[in-house]
């Protein structure tokens, strides 16, 4: 009986950690969408990291900017 409680506690802790990571990812995505004018490569990194930072493969993306350096 005691081992079943231990397993349940471990699973609950794992679920809590996964949920916290997901909330952090969603928050970064929301923050990235609020970026206006692109002024540096760091801004591009901050915008794209939530989208493709955890992929298991490499992708090539292009950002299209207008004359004011804002993402179209």
C-alpha positions as CSV (number, residue, x, y, z in Angstrom):
1,X,0.0,0.0,0.0
2,X,2.8,2.4,0.9
3,X,4.5,1.9,-2.5
4,X,1.3,2.9,-4.3
5,X,1.1,6.2,-2.4
6,X,4.8,6.8,-3.3
7,X,4.0,6.2,-7.0
8,X,1.0,8.6,-6.9
9,X,3.1,11.3,-5.3
10,X,5.8,10.9,-7.9
11,X,3.3,11.2,-10.7
12,X,1.7,14.2,-9.2
13,X,5.1,15.9,-8.9
14,X,5.9,15.1,-12.5
15,X,2.6,16.4,-13.7
16,X,3.1,19.6,-11.7
17,X,6.6,20.1,-13.3
18,X,5.2,19.5,-16.8
19,X,2.4,22.0,-16.2
20,X,4.8,24.6,-15.0
21,X,7.0,24.2,-18.1
22,X,3.9,24.5,-20.3
23,X,2.8,27.7,-18.6
24,X,6.2,29.1,-19.0
25,X,6.3,28.2,-22.7
26,X,2.9,29.8,-23.3
27,X,3.9,33.0,-21.5
28,X,7.0,33.3,-23.7
29,X,4.8,32.9,-26.7
30,X,2.5,35.6,-25.6
31,X,5.4,38.0,-24.8
32,X,7.0,37.3,-28.2
33,X,3.8,38.2,-30.1
34,X,3.9,41.7,-28.4
35,X,7.3,42.6,-29.9
36,X,7.0,45.5,-32.3
37,X,9.9,46.8,-34.3
38,X,12.8,44.4,-34.7
39,X,16.0,46.1,-33.8
40,X,18.4,43.2,-33.1
41,X,19.0,39.5,-33.6
42,X,18.2,39.0,-29.9
43,X,14.7,40.2,-30.5
44,X,14.3,37.7,-33.3
45,X,15.6,35.0,-31.0
46,X,13.1,35.9,-28.3
47,X,10.3,35.9,-30.8
48,X,11.2,32.5,-32.3
49,X,12.5,30.6,-29.3
50,X,9.0,29.6,-28.0
51,X,8.0,28.4,-31.4
52,X,10.9,26.3,-32.4
53,X,13.2,26.1,-29.4
54,X,12.2,22.7,-28.3
55,X,11.9,20.9,-31.6
56,X,13.8,17.7,-32.1
57,X,14.8,18.7,-35.6
58,X,16.1,21.8,-37.3
59,X,13.9,24.1,-39.3
60,X,14.5,27.2,-41.4
61,X,12.2,30.2,-40.9
62,X,12.1,33.6,-42.6
63,X,10.6,36.7,-41.0
64,X,9.3,39.3,-43.4
65,X,9.6,42.9,-42.3
66,X,8.2,46.1,-43.6
67,X,10.2,49.3,-44.1
68,X,9.7,50.1,-40.4
69,X,11.3,46.7,-39.4
70,X,8.0,45.4,-38.1
71,X,7.0,41.8,-38.8
72,X,4.4,41.6,-41.5
